[in-house]
């Protein structure tokens, strides 16, 4: 009888552990934010080789980090971002992409952020004349 109680107690502990682990899983948080069309930034900043994912307004973006040298240390110096599904970009405006760039710059202040097609062409097409001059300097 006591063995049955111990097994039941162990099962309850395992279920509680599994539930907590599921609720704290950041990949699940990313999927939930994607479904709810909210912003979420999922990244392992300690692992430069691992890409990050961003969801914003129902669009999932992936970013690839590249390590390089700055004046003082080795750091992420270049980031390429692209949408997973280009048809999901419908309705997004320039300010949305600038918001994403700002959030990435908060995590990686020394990195130069580049977009891949079709966002790259959209950002250059909608840039103001002042911003185009800054890009060429």
Steps between C-alpha positions, in 0.01 A plus 500: 500500500780746583664420164182607321496827698864568411432438129195727511702771677782467242246525217349816648847657539586409141175656370562822694860516371385441141230767525744762636758413237236531225375837625851647521610375157605802292429322169139457613489871590621583148227284343234654724613855415501408130141375521393812691689727256711651778871584514738241643878470465640148550878483513790326667743791524773276638499285187603707196450205264132467587260718301236704678128519426273802525127504461322829442146561374465133408817489288788275600848633426831319533830673562846365434784638714861538392789540742773751431729747670416840638747750642498329838387137461352224290128559462209454262575751224254401229144369496291390204123479547234348277132405531407133501188566296507803268123491443452572872665842452173637360406817685839562661645850465850644526454591868441131582837404356669793675345381829651155444838656421486705822424191708788307343732798554413492870631143519790547257605867503814454288332298224416629153152378409423396142172372363470237232254523209226620471527715814838639391354644181196635687717676758716664231195601296324662795808664653494877530770695308682579829522129587629412154787748544586338837499153338754606240742660749 
